[in-house]
Amino acid sequence: MSTQTLASHEHAREYFRRAREKSRLSHAYLLVGAPGSGKIRFSLDVCRSLFCVDSAGPGCDCAQCRSIENGNHAGVTVYGPLEGKQVIDIDTIREVCERSHYRRDHTFIAIIEGAERMSIPAMNALLKTLEEPPDHVIFVFATTEIRKVPVTVLSRCQRFDLRRIDPVSYTHLRA
């Protein structure tokens, strides 16, 4: 995983490293943090570490890592509100649920950016899949407002609180 992103998320990085080594990844994660805390970047780095054929270290240029960075990896999709909308609607979540049932021979990671902005019908549509998740699917929910995420979703997720990345440390790590 990228040290640029994970320097201030050591607890989460260590958890994922151990879970990967033991093949004991959960089916749902909740990343909570202020804007700029690196929730989506962290999610993508986790994806890189799971799919990478090399080291998944900083600057890894394998085909898997490149496709995740470019947003066109078949096993990783970032979902959020559609352009011009403030909420994640039920159609978006239906797409997530439908995709979660494809390609059972490959891992599928659905990253929900702005999970607190899911509409009530969207959250209800997602619950069935969260209650009985397919073995090959991992959900990552990123939120800035934990109080807006229903308890029924929270109770099915492994939670990580991420701090804002210190710009000085980030600049130092990039050098």
Rosetta blueprint (number, residue, H / E / L):
1 M L
2 S L
3 T H
4 Q H
5 T H
6 L H
7 A L
8 S L
9 H L
10 E H
11 H H
12 A H
13 R H
14 E H
15 Y H
16 F H
17 R H
18 R H
19 A H
20 R H
21 E H
22 K L
23 S L
24 R L
25 L L
26 S L
27 H L
28 A E
29 Y E
30 L E
31 L E
32 V E
33 G L
34 A L
35 P L
36 G L
37 S L
38 G L
39 K H
40 I H
41 R H
42 F H
43 S H
44 L H
45 D H
46 V H
47 C H
48 R H
49 S H
50 L H
51 F H
52 C L
53 V L
54 D L
55 S L
56 A L
57 G L
58 P L
59 G L
60 C L
61 D L
62 C L
63 A H
64 Q H
65 C H
66 R H
67 S H
68 I H
69 E H
70 N H
71 G L
72 N L
73 H L
74 A L
75 G L
76 V E
77 T E
78 V E
79 Y E
80 G L
81 P L
82 L L
83 E L
84 G L
85 K L
86 Q L
87 V L
88 I E
89 D L
90 I H
91 D H
92 T H
93 I H
94 R H
95 E H
96 V H
97 C H
98 E H
99 R H
100 S L
101 H L
102 Y L
103 R L
104 R L
105 D L
106 H L
107 T L
108 F E
109 I E
110 A E
111 I E
112 I E
113 E E
114 G L
115 A H
116 E H
117 R H
118 M E
119 S L
120 I H
121 P H
122 A H
123 M H
124 N H
125 A H
126 L H
127 L H
128 K H
129 T H
130 L H
131 E H
132 E L
133 P L
134 P L
135 D L
136 H L
137 V E
138 I E
139 F E
140 V E
141 F E
142 A E
143 T E
144 T L
145 E L
146 I H
147 R H
148 K H
149 V L
150 P L
151 V H
152 T H
153 V H
154 L H
155 S L
156 R L
157 C L
158 Q E
159 R E
160 F E
161 D E
162 L L
163 R L
164 R L
165 I L
166 D L
167 P H
168 V H
169 S H
170 Y H
171 T H
172 H H
173 L H
174 R H
175 A L
